[in-house]
Structure formats: C-alpha cells, structure tokens
Amino acid sequence: MSKRLVHEMAYDAPAEKVLAMLADPAFREEVCDYQRVLRREVTATETADGFEVTIDQYQAAQGIPSFAKKFVGDEINIVQTESWHGPTGDVTVTIPGKPGEMSGTAAVAGSGETCVETVDLTIKVNIPLVGGKIEGLIADLLLKALKAEHKVGQQYLAR
C-alpha cells in the first residue's frame, strides 16, 4: 500500500525566477528556519542541465501520535534530495534508518509572469498494521512543509 500527495504552489513570478529560488541554499535555509528545524545542512550544486539540492534536517517529534513516536524518537532526521533537469526534478525524501520512502517529481511550469510548481510524491511505509496510518501522517507533515515552503517562497520572490 502507498499514499500519493500532489500539491500545487502558484507564484507571481516567471518560472526561471522560481527555479533560481529553488536552487538557492539561502532560500532553503529560510524555509528550515520558518519550520523551526532544530539542525540542518543545505547543499546546492549546479549540474550540466540543472541543479541538485540536498536538505538534511532534524525536526522535533512534537505533536506526533504515540504510535508513530515510538518509531522515530524525540527527533526526526529527514533528508530531502532534489535533482532538477531544466523545469522538472526528481524528489526523494528519506528518514534514515526507518522503513519507508517518499519519491516523486516536482515541475515548474508557467507563462509570462506567473507559474505553478507541482509536487507529486508517493509515500510508502513498510510496517505491518500501522504502515497506512504512518503514510497518512507523513503525507500531512509533507503537505505542511510544502505550504511553509510556498509561504516563504512568496516572500522571497517579493523582495
């Protein structure tokens, strides 16, 4: 079983400007700060046809239901890797040492002075009995993180 999460983020900026924002480690750090991440390491590198971004972050496990907290402990280490090739990217999110994976794509498309970033992820947790519950919990957490990224992105682009 797995859970799918699709989320669109509209920006009042051309696609090129949004892609430049997504490649900027300072933007990614602002998103981490907005989410009150405990610790993080952000790396961004240019590639021949785009860029790669890795965000290795630790978040407090506050507010997580008890059935899930026993799997993650007091902190959750989340590693998000994006490999962009032009306006599309492959996205992988892992929780090192824990069963499960999240992977999919992100794409930025638009015309003129507006664009939309669409993130499409599949979440799979291989734990009998509670895997589906944890997939739903992870989907909710990822959606919250994407909404935070969108809010910070709108502020970043308005500068």
CORGI-V408610 format. One record per helix or strand of 2 or more residues. SS is the DSSP state (H for helix, E for strand). FROM is the first residue (numbers start at 1). TO is the last residue. Records with the same first field share a line. If there is no record, write none. Layout:
SS = FROM-TO / FROM-TO
This chain:
E = 3-11 / 39-47 / 50-60 / 75-85 / 88-94 / 101-111 / 114-124
H = 15-22 / 25-34 / 66-72 / 131-158
